[in-house]
Amino acid sequence: ALVGACLGHSGSSCTASSNVVRPPSPRSRASSIVARSYAAVAAATATIAASAITGGAVALAIVYVCGKLRRKRAQKRGVGVALPHVGQGKAYLDWNATSPIFPEVTMAMAPYIAHEFGNPSSNHCFGAPSRAAEANARAQVAQLLGCEADEIIFCGCGSEADNMALRGGIAFGCRSLPPGTKPHVISSVIEHPAVTACLDAMQTAGQVDVTFVDVDHEGCIKPAAVASAVRATTVLVSIMHSNNEVGTIQDIKGISAAARAARRSLGDADVGELLLHADAAQSIGKVPVQPKVMDVDLATIVGHKFAAPKGVAALYLRRGIDLPPLLLGGGQEAGRRAGTEAVPQIVALGAAAEVVSRELPALAAHMRRCSDELHAGLVRGLGADRLRVNGPPHSAGDERRLPNTLSIGIRGVSASAVLADLCAASVAASASAACHSIAKAQVDLPVAAHSVSGARDASGAGVAASEAQVSSVLRAMGVPLEYARGTLRLSVGRHTVTEEIDRTVAAIIASCD
């Protein structure tokens, strides 16, 4: 302001001693322009200086508000927060079929879709970020499973991981058998088709003998039943950690101990190592899964079951087990699985692993509450005498059933008819595992979970047409037909909210009236 005053503010020049107004000279016009410019700068400076204290307070307020917004946004990504479909009047209770991708996971993988496109095998500045991201994701998955990073093999899906474990595990075991000896494998009658179809194909080709052990009425596999099936030629036991239809959690540690003890009791010094494989696809993100604690050599995890996108999975392979690769080609995954790595999906798998590692106690509690609300609402609306919970009793807690899964039979109805009504009400549910069913919720087609060639019971015999609508899991458990035909699988997850529970309960009751 002083500078402006000293240089003058007028655009004309006049003198005090003369009344004659003279036109401004070029020099005086230039001085006037400079004066006005300095005045503007000075005024702005003065304004900033005068508001310094206020400006500091405003800045602090902005930081505080932004922090609150970030925390609020993070909370919106957390446990029990609704996803956009709820606002559209829809309910998603088919989390066991596939999980929505968590918002944090989407954010983590976005850069590797948008601009970090380098091949992780490339030794230049474009490959380095992808290679580092892949290594970080491997460490995240290893932390979730409580193992070492070099024990994780990334692959394309759970079926690939299961096939890699089965075919590779059998080949590994055959090394210790006398030449020409057919290896023996033990599995169960309620396994995922990725396991049963692979073993069926190998058995049909004369490559292996397979024993499928039975389950009890709750879907539990007894360790003694596995131990009694062990032979001197048994090279592999493959048992799912939890069942994807009824939610029964198996005692994998007990099965491993019983099977290994039975193998040792055979007393054959030349007998090779017995490998244990657990398909833990449905367990991750719901209950703790620690391969070393369970004493297994191989374990399958699947990304789209716990917040990652479809197209990525991982196989835990214990150090010291050298499996021949299922896919031949390049040297990716330390030569154990050929194919250029899908970095965005792998990053997403790592991010999902980090989320569920951090949130698992809260996740399990939330899912248990949602499942309890579902059960209680159906009991109130339909009556306990009309309902049957398949699997361990609903009050059994975490150790015997998944906290998010409710398999419930409704007497006197057809599941396909109920599912059609639910679909019309914008409620997503299922009658069995999505990978087992040809047409879910629209038509009443047979479901053959165990065999790719048609419905059969645990022994391989044919079943009556009326029973063909029932999954082989429910048949193996001996669920009465009147309840089995009306069985719904209702599964919840991280973002399930009360509105979805209420909408589902109301739609089921309306359909069954």
PyMOL commands that set and color helices and strands:
alter all, ss='L'
color gray80, all
select helices_A, chain A and resi 2-7+26-50+52-76+84-87+103-109+111-114+127-145+149-151+158-174+193-204+223-229+252-265+291-294+303-305+333-335+343-382+384-386+415-424+465-467+472-476+481-484+498-512
alter helices_A, ss='H'
color red, helices_A
select strands_A, chain A and resi 91-92+152-155+184-188+209-213+234-240+275-279+298-302+313-317+387-389+405-410+427-428+487-491
alter strands_A, ss='S'
color yellow, strands_A
deselect
rebuild
show_as cartoon
